[in-house]
């Protein structure tokens, strides 16, 4: 299998997970500061999704508004320690439909990090204006 074929195969697999695990995450357990695992766009064009931890900012409609967590740093991310690993929370929030929520992390974000996120989160409406 060529490199391009492997890439396309992974891309197709990523698209096929969108409906996976629907209903496993009760919306009444999604409160600010909770960490959930969700399918989040891996690239700006949204063609590839990846399951990653997300800090819940608020419940919104049929899903949540949340800040994805990454292992790499950037200017819009705050660093925190999680399970003994350095993790970065992206302050640019995203809306995630309940179909893309996979699981709940047993550990919430720490209070100090939550306070910073709550004060500095960039809402989707603000991101549209900036671009």
Long-range contacts (C-beta under 8 A, 24 or more apart in sequence): 10-48, 11-47, 11-48, 14-42, 14-48, 14-49, 14-50, 15-47, 15-49, 17-49, 17-51, 18-49, 18-99, 18-100, 19-99, 20-102, 21-101, 21-102, 21-103, 22-98, 22-99, 24-101, 24-102, 24-103, 25-98, 25-101, 25-102, 25-103, 25-104, 27-59, 27-98, 29-104, 30-56, 30-59, 30-64, 30-101, 30-104, 31-56, 31-59, 32-56, 32-57, 32-58, 32-114, 32-118, 33-108, 33-109, 33-114, 34-104, 34-105, 34-108, 34-109, 35-69, 35-104, 35-105, 35-107, 35-108, 35-109, 36-64, 36-66, 36-101, 36-102, 36-103, 36-104, 36-105, 37-101, 37-102, 37-103, 37-104, 37-105, 38-64, 38-66, 38-96, 38-100, 38-101, 38-102, 39-96, 39-100, 39-102, 40-68, 40-94, 40-96, 40-100, 41-94, 49-100, 51-102, 53-82, 53-87, 53-105, 54-94, 54-96, 55-89, 55-109, 55-114, 55-117, 57-93, 57-117, 57-118, 57-121, 60-95, 61-95, 62-97, 62-98, 63-95, 63-96, 63-97, 63-98, 63-99, 63-100, 63-101, 64-95, 64-96, 64-98, 64-101, 65-93, 65-94, 65-95, 65-96, 65-123, 65-124, 66-93, 66-94, 66-96, 67-91, 67-92, 67-93, 67-94, 67-117, 67-121, 68-94, 76-122, 78-113, 78-116, 78-117, 78-120, 80-109, 80-110, 80-113, 81-110, 82-107, 83-107, 89-113, 89-117, 91-117, 91-120, 91-121, 91-122, 92-122, 92-127, 93-121, 93-122, 93-123, 93-124, 94-124, 95-124
